[in-house]
Amino acid sequence: MDKDNLDPNQVRGVVISITGQIAKVQITSRVYPFPVEILTSEENLAVKLEVFLQSGATVLCLIISKPKDIYRGMTVIGSGSQLRIPVDQNVLGRVINLFGEPQDGQGPIPTGINMPIYSKAPPLSTVKPSREIQETGIKVIDFLAPFAKGAKVGFAGGAGVGKTILMTELLHNITLKHNGISIFAGVGERIREGQELYQRLSEAKVMNKTAIVLGQMNENAAIRFRVALAAVTIAEYFRDSYKKDVLFFMDNMFRYVQAGNEVSTLLGTIPSEGAYQATLQSEVSQLEDRLVATHSGSITSIQTIYLPADEITDPAVSVIMSFMDTLIVLSRSVAQLGLYPPLDLALSSSSFLSRDIVGNLHYETVTEFRKVLDKYNKLSHIVAIVGESELSPEDQVVYNRAKKIINYLTQPFFVTELQTGKKGAYVPRKDTISDIKAILSGKLDNIPAQKFMNIGSLKDVKAN
């Protein structure tokens, strides 16, 4: 192109090096790109480089398109825009990637409203904390770790303890009774999980009010690092423009942090605690602060949190957990006992478990159960050594009642019916509370503890 005909306001540059998912661009124009602007190529508009870090005339960019399309010496131009994604009704019932491209084989997505994936958290004056409990139909969650609309819920656990299954069950149960919109973000997880989720939601006939945004483990770190923000943008649009209550599911929040860490390593920045990026706190905050309830509507976010080596004190995990209102910890030792869902009853907690929110009956029943559980944990050490028969009659009663409640809090899931052969159960919160109250009162002392395993409500015990 003739240099005399170049637009003086057009950002132009040349790729001078490529390292992994990072491209270094030398700006040759008088104007510079703004942060997170997309640079592309006149010879190939599919090329997308996101401005990440600028030092003088040198710009470091994240390669978010196919790396093979980029080469050293390539001329790039500014697009004048951030990365944008379709956000309106056209994405419902669809599976898309970071660029809004269909991944479900159902044809192109009709042209509609596109929005940039970056936005600020809503002003504090518009945030509206919710006190309305969201029923899940999962006994152990509704009883010990309830959450309200607009809350942030974390499912923390190591590899293979059932985080994704529990979240999928939650999505299934709430979506069936939920009149709003559901958004699912698959970040750095297995490809087959996205396929299975799509099939389950289609079979349950709830896919028509769900949008799935995928950036799975086969994608490069730059894409995995941004796909969560793209999904949040869709959730925000339905909350603010359609005034909907939105359910936001993310699998896995730790992979989002991990992708940021990979990008940081490629940039050569100095790591912080535990070899994580120094910007860890701000990156998590950038996402979490957008997931709130406002006067327009709410975003209830449910996120899985992978625990590396089952270590709950990992620095990245600690940062993520600090944003959660309700924390559900899955335990490998509980899973080995055959108790599903395998919640750690002592570590799982909720900020909504107060009299003012859940009511007197629920609060008092949980308080009484906590006392019985504490006594049970102490007695378990004695039973392991000398046997249950050596306990005093009073201790035997407490021990057995606690054991019955622990077994009662297991439950067959709808999403695992094919694997287990057991029909899934949805148990209303009021039934869970009254059932546990009945066990604590001694009305069911004559029924063996084994009868309480993998049932719905106590009606199933009486039926058997």
C-alpha positions in Angstrom: 0.0 0.0 0.0 1.2 3.5 -0.8 2.5 5.1 2.4 1.0 8.5 1.4 -2.5 6.9 1.4 -2.2 5.5 4.9 -4.7 6.7 7.4 -2.8 8.7 10.0 -5.3 7.7 12.7 -5.0 4.0 11.9 -2.9 1.9 14.4 -0.3 0.0 12.4 2.5 -2.3 13.4 4.7 -5.3 12.6 5.0 -8.6 14.4 8.6 -8.9 15.5 8.5 -12.1 17.5 6.1 -14.9 18.6 6.5 -16.9 21.9 3.8 -19.4 22.5 0.6 -17.5 22.7 2.3 -14.1 22.9 3.1 -11.9 19.9 5.4 -8.9 20.2 4.3 -6.1 17.9 6.4 -3.0 17.0 4.0 0.0 16.5 5.0 1.9 13.3 2.1 4.5 13.3 1.9 7.7 15.2 -1.1 6.5 17.2 -1.0 3.6 19.7 -3.6 1.0 20.5 -5.7 1.1 23.6 -5.5 -1.7 26.2 -7.3 -4.9 25.1 -7.9 -3.5 21.6 -8.0 -6.2 18.9 -5.3 -6.0 16.3 -5.9 -7.9 13.0 -4.3 -8.2 9.6 -5.5 -6.8 6.3 -4.5 -9.9 4.5 -6.3 -12.2 7.0 -9.1 -10.7 9.1 -9.3 -14.0 11.0 -6.1 -12.9 12.8 -6.9 -11.6 16.3 -4.3 -10.2 18.7 -5.4 -8.7 22.0 -3.2 -5.8 23.3 -2.1 -7.0 26.8 0.9 -4.9 27.8 2.6 -1.9 26.2 6.1 -0.5 26.7 6.8 2.5 24.5 6.4 1.5 20.8 6.5 -2.3 21.7 3.2 -4.0 22.5 2.8 -7.6 23.8 -0.4 -9.2 22.5 -2.3 -12.4 23.4 -2.8 -14.5 20.3 -6.5 -15.5 20.5 -6.9 -16.8 16.9 -5.0 -19.7 15.2 -1.3 -19.2 15.9 -0.4 -20.8 12.5 -2.0 -17.7 10.8 0.6 -15.4 12.3 4.2 -15.0 11.2 7.1 -12.7 12.0 7.1 -9.7 9.8 3.3 -9.7 9.4 1.7 -6.2 9.2 -1.2 -5.7 11.7 -3.7 -2.9 12.0 -5.9 -1.7 14.9 -9.6 -2.7 14.8 -10.6 0.1 17.1 -12.6 -2.4 19.1 -12.4 -4.8 22.0 -13.2 -8.5 21.6 -17.0 -8.7 21.2 -19.5 -11.6 21.6 -23.2 -12.0 20.7 -25.4 -11.6 23.8 -29.1 -11.6 22.9 -31.8 -14.2 22.5 -30.0 -15.7 19.5 -27.4 -17.4 21.8 -30.0 -19.3 23.8 -30.1 -23.0 23.1 -26.7 -22.7 21.5 -23.1 -23.7 22.2 -20.5 -21.1 21.2 -16.9 -20.3 21.6 -15.0 -17.1 22.6 -15.8 -15.5 19.3 -19.5 -16.3 19.3 -19.0 -19.0 16.6 -21.4 -22.1 16.9 -19.9 -25.3 18.2 -23.1 -27.4 18.2 -23.4 -28.1 14.5 -26.8 -26.3 14.4 -25.8 -23.7 11.7 -24.8 -20.1 12.0 -26.0 -17.8 14.7 -28.3 -15.0 13.4 -26.8 -11.5 13.5 -27.9 -9.7 16.6 -26.5 -7.6 19.4 -22.7 -7.9 20.2 -21.0 -6.5 23.3 -17.4 -6.2 24.4 -16.4 -8.8 27.0 -15.0 -6.2 29.3 -17.1 -4.0 31.6 -16.8 -2.6 35.1 -18.6 -3.9 38.1 -22.0 -2.3 38.7 -22.0 0.8 40.9 -22.5 0.0 44.6 -25.7 2.1 44.7 -27.3 -0.4 42.2 -26.2 -3.6 43.9 -29.1 -5.3 45.8 -28.2 -8.1 48.2 -30.8 -10.8 48.0 -32.2 -12.7 51.0 -34.4 -15.1 49.0 -33.2 -18.7 49.4 -32.7 -20.6 46.2 -33.9 -24.1 46.7 -31.9 -26.8 44.9 -33.7 -30.0 45.8 -30.3 -31.4 47.0 -30.8 -32.2 50.7 -27.2 -31.6 52.0 -26.9 -28.3 50.2 -30.3 -26.9 51.2 -29.8 -27.9 54.8 -26.1 -27.2 55.6 -25.0 -24.8 52.8 -28.1 -22.9 51.5 -27.6 -19.9 49.2 -29.7 -17.0 48.0 -30.4 -15.5 44.6 -27.5 -13.4 43.6 -25.0 -15.4 45.7 -21.6 -16.8 44.8 -21.4 -20.6 45.4 -18.1 -22.5 45.2 -17.8 -26.3 44.9 -14.3 -27.1 46.0 -12.6 -30.5 45.6 -9.8 -32.5 44.2 -9.8 -34.4 40.9 -12.5 -37.0 40.5 -14.6 -36.3 43.6 -17.7 -35.2 41.7 -17.6 -31.4 41.4 -18.9 -31.4 37.8 -21.6 -34.0 38.5 -22.9 -32.0 41.5 -22.9 -28.8 39.5 -24.7 -30.5 36.6 -27.4 -31.9 39.0 -27.8 -28.4 40.5 -28.2 -26.9 37.0 -30.7 -29.6 36.1 -32.8 -29.1 39.3 -32.8 -25.4 39.4 -33.3 -24.8 35.6 -36.4 -27.0 35.6 -38.1 -24.8 38.2 -36.3 -21.5 37.2 -38.0 -19.0 35.0 -34.9 -17.1 34.1 -31.9 -17.7 31.9 -28.9 -20.1 32.5 -25.4 -19.4 31.2 -22.7 -22.1 31.4 -19.0 -21.3 31.0 -16.7 -24.3 30.4 -13.2 -23.1 31.2 -10.3 -25.5 30.7 -12.2 -28.6 31.4 -12.7 -31.8 29.4 -14.3 -31.6 25.9 -16.6 -34.6 26.5 -18.1 -32.8 29.6 -19.3 -30.0 27.4 -20.9 -32.5 25.0 -22.5 -34.5 27.8 -23.9 -31.3 29.4 -25.5 -30.2 26.1 -27.1 -33.7 25.6 -28.4 -33.7 29.2 -29.9 -30.2 29.0 -31.5 -31.0 25.6 -33.0 -34.2 26.9 -34.4 -32.3 29.9 -35.9 -29.8 27.5 -34.2 -26.8 29.2 -31.5 -26.1 26.6 -33.8 -23.5 25.0 -33.2 -21.1 27.9 -29.5 -21.9 28.3 -26.4 -20.7 26.6 -23.1 -22.6 26.7 -19.8 -20.8 26.1 -16.8 -23.2 25.8 -13.0 -22.7 26.0 -12.0 -26.2 26.9 -8.6 -27.7 27.7 -7.6 -28.1 24.1 -7.6 -24.3 23.6 -4.6 -22.1 24.2 -4.2 -20.3 27.5 -5.2 -16.9 26.1 -8.6 -18.2 25.0 -9.2 -20.0 28.3 -8.3 -16.8 30.1 -11.0 -14.8 28.3 -13.9 -17.2 27.8 -15.1 -16.7 31.4 -15.4 -13.0 30.8 -17.3 -13.6 27.6 -19.9 -15.8 29.5 -20.2 -13.1 32.2 -21.0 -10.5 29.5 -24.0 -12.6 28.3 -25.2 -13.0 31.9 -24.9 -9.3 32.5 -26.9 -8.5 29.3 -29.9 -10.6 30.3 -29.8 -9.3 33.9 -29.6 -5.6 32.8 -31.5 -5.5 29.5 -34.1 -8.2 30.1 -34.3 -7.7 33.9 -33.9 -11.5 34.4 -32.7 -13.6 37.2 -29.7 -15.4 35.7 -28.0 -18.6 36.8 -24.3 -18.6 35.9 -22.4 -21.8 36.0 -18.6 -22.0 35.7 -16.5 -25.1 35.4 -13.7 -24.5 36.5 -12.7 -21.3 38.3 -9.3 -22.6 39.1 -8.6 -23.2 35.4 -9.3 -19.6 34.8 -6.6 -18.6 37.3 -4.3 -21.3 35.9 -4.7 -19.9 32.3 -3.8 -16.4 33.7 -0.8 -17.9 35.3 0.3 -19.5 32.0 -0.1 -16.2 30.2 1.9 -14.4 33.0 4.7 -17.0 32.7 4.9 -16.5 28.9 5.2 -12.7 29.5 8.1 -13.3 31.9 6.6 -11.5 34.8 7.9 -12.1 38.3 5.7 -14.6 40.1 4.2 -14.1 43.6 3.2 -16.6 46.3 3.1 -20.2 45.3 4.5 -19.3 41.8 1.2 -17.7 40.9 1.0 -14.4 39.0 1.2 -11.2 41.0 -2.0 -10.0 39.5 -4.0 -13.0 40.8 -6.3 -11.1 43.2 -7.2 -8.4 40.6 -7.9 -11.0 37.9 -10.3 -12.9 40.1 -11.9 -9.7 41.3 -12.3 -8.5 37.7 -14.6 -11.5 37.1 -16.3 -12.0 40.5 -17.3 -8.4 41.0 -19.5 -8.4 37.9 -21.5 -11.4 39.2 -23.9 -9.6 41.5 -27.6 -8.9 42.0 -28.8 -5.4 41.0 -32.2 -3.6 41.1 -32.6 -4.9 37.5 -32.1 -8.6 38.2 -29.7 -11.1 39.7 -26.8 -13.3 38.7 -26.5 -16.4 40.9 -23.1 -17.9 40.2 -22.2 -21.5 40.9 -18.5 -22.3 40.3 -16.4 -25.4 40.7 -13.0 -24.9 42.3 -10.3 -27.5 41.6 -8.0 -28.2 44.7 -4.5 -29.1 43.4 -3.3 -32.2 45.3 -6.5 -31.8 47.4 -4.8 -28.8 49.1 -7.5 -26.4 50.3 -4.9 -23.9 51.5 -3.4 -23.4 48.0 -2.9 -19.6 47.5 -5.1 -19.4 44.3 -7.9 -21.4 46.0 -7.8 -19.1 49.0 -8.2 -16.1 46.8 -11.2 -17.6 45.0 -12.8 -18.7 48.2 -12.6 -15.2 49.7 -15.3 -14.2 47.1 -17.7 -17.0 47.9 -20.9 -16.6 49.9 -21.4 -20.3 50.2 -18.6 -22.9 50.1 -19.3 -26.5 49.5 -16.2 -28.7 50.1 -16.1 -32.2 48.6 -14.0 -34.7 50.5 -12.2 -37.7 48.9 -12.3 -39.6 52.3 -16.1 -39.2 52.4 -16.4 -40.4 48.7 -14.4 -43.5 49.6 -17.1 -44.3 52.2 -19.6 -44.4 49.4 -21.5 -41.3 50.6 -22.6 -39.2 47.6 -22.6 -36.2 47.3 -19.4 -36.5 49.3 -19.6 -33.2 51.2 -17.3 -32.4 54.1 -20.0 -31.6 56.6 -17.6 -29.7 58.9 -15.9 -27.5 56.3 -18.9 -26.6 54.1 -20.5 -23.4 55.2 -22.9 -20.6 54.1 -23.2 -16.9 55.1 -26.9 -17.2 54.6 -27.4 -19.7 57.5 -28.9 -17.2 59.9 -32.3 -17.0 61.6 -33.3 -13.9 59.7 -32.8 -15.6 56.3 -33.6 -19.3 56.7 -36.0 -19.0 59.6 -36.1 -20.3 63.2 -36.9 -24.0 62.5 -34.1 -24.4 59.9 -31.5 -22.5 62.0 -32.3 -24.5 65.2 -32.3 -27.8 63.4 -28.9 -27.1 61.9 -27.5 -26.0 65.3 -28.8 -29.1 67.0 -27.3 -31.3 64.2 -23.9 -29.6 64.4 -23.8 -30.5 68.1 -24.7 -34.1 67.4 -22.2 -34.2 64.5 -19.4 -32.9 66.8 -20.2 -35.5 69.4 -20.3 -38.2 66.6 -16.8 -37.2 65.3 -15.4 -37.6 68.8 -17.1 -40.9 69.4 -15.9 -42.2 66.0 -12.4 -42.4 67.3 -13.5 -44.5 70.3 -15.6 -46.8 68.0 -12.7 -47.3 65.7 -10.7 -48.7 68.6 -13.1 -50.6 70.9 -16.3 -50.8 68.9 -19.7 -49.2 69.2 -21.0 -51.7 71.8 -18.5 -50.2 74.3 -20.2 -46.8 74.2 -22.6 -45.8 77.0 -26.4 -46.1 76.1 -26.7 -42.3 75.8 -23.6 -42.1 73.5 -24.9 -45.0 71.4 -28.2 -43.1 70.8 -26.3 -39.9 69.8 -23.9 -41.9 67.6 -26.7 -43.7 65.7 -28.8 -40.6 65.2 -25.8 -38.8 63.7 -25.0 -41.8 61.5 -28.6 -41.9 60.2 -28.6 -38.2 59.3 -25.2 -38.5 57.6 -26.7 -41.4 55.5 -29.9 -39.5 55.0 -28.0 -36.6 53.4 -26.8 -38.9 50.6 -29.1 -38.8 47.5 -29.6 -40.3 44.1 -29.1 -37.8 41.2 -31.0 -37.4 38.0 -27.9 -36.9 36.0 -26.4 -40.3 37.1 -29.5 -42.4 36.7 -27.9 -44.4 33.8 -24.8 -45.1 35.8 -26.4 -46.0 39.2 -29.7 -47.4 38.0 -31.5 -45.4 40.7 -34.1 -42.8 39.9 -33.1 -39.3 40.9 -34.8 -37.5 43.7 -35.7 -33.8 44.3 -36.4 -33.1 48.0 -38.0 -29.7 49.0 -36.1 -27.9 51.7 -39.0 -28.0 54.1 -39.2 -31.8 53.8 -35.4 -32.1 54.5 -35.7 -30.0 57.6 -38.7 -31.9 59.0 -37.1 -35.2 58.2 -33.9 -34.4 60.0 -35.9 -33.0 62.9 -37.7 -36.3 63.2 -34.5 -38.3 63.2 -33.0 -36.0 65.9 -36.2 -36.4 68.0 -35.8 -40.2 68.2 -38.9 -41.1 66.2 -36.9 -43.3 63.9 -34.5 -44.9 66.4 -35.8 -48.3 65.6 -34.9 -48.2 61.9 -31.3 -49.3 60.9 -29.0 -46.5 59.7 -28.4 -48.4 56.4 -32.0 -47.8 55.4 -31.3 -44.1 55.1 -28.7 -44.4 52.4 -29.4 -43.0 48.9 -33.0 -42.1 49.4 -35.1 -39.0 48.8 -37.3 -38.1 51.7 -38.2 -40.2 54.7 -41.3 -41.3 52.8 -38.9 -43.7 50.9 -37.9 -45.3 54.1 -41.5 -45.8 55.2 -42.3 -47.2 51.8 -39.6 -49.8 52.0 
